[in-house]
Amino acid sequence: YLFKERLRLVFKMRPEDAADYLDEWIDQASHSDIAPMAELAERITRHRTRILAAIEHDMSNGPVESVNTKIRLLTRIAFGYKNPEALIALAMLALGPHRPALPGRPS
């Protein structure tokens, strides 16, 4: 639990502090008796540069993954529609910027 919480702190730090803290976390986790933490430390070591770049530029692929998940859900909802245009219309309605006024409902 403490390893997990300490790793989460890295993403809330200033970029110049995050590198040293991440290196310290990797060192402690790799010498841990907890095998999954040691494996995670190894994986984080391989991706360290990318992790620090994400912290420095404050970028995440979270919003893109969210839209992908919503589109997958809409695809399941649209199963059985006669043509793909119905799925596209459903996606545009659910995810697009335009919200048309529906009859009988307040805008």
WOWOHU-V405280 format. One record per backbone hydrogen bond with DSSP energy under -1.0 kcal/mol. CO is the residue of the C=O (numbers start at 1). NH is the residue of the N-H. If there is no record, write none. Layout:
<<CO:NH> <CO:NH>>
//
This chain:
<<1:5> <2:6> <3:7> <4:8> <5:9> <9:12> <10:13> <14:17> <14:18> <15:19> <17:21> <18:22> <19:23> <20:24> <21:25> <22:26> <23:27> <24:28> <25:29> <26:30> <27:31> <29:32> <34:38> <35:39> <36:40> <37:41> <38:42> <39:43> <40:44> <41:45> <42:46> <43:47> <47:51> <48:52> <49:53> <50:54> <51:55> <52:56> <53:57> <54:59> <61:65> <62:66> <63:67> <64:68> <65:69> <66:70> <67:71> <68:72> <69:73> <70:74> <71:75> <72:76> <73:77> <74:78> <76:79> <78:81> <83:86> <84:88> <85:89> <86:90> <87:91> <88:92> <89:93> <90:94> <91:95> <92:96> <102:105>>
//
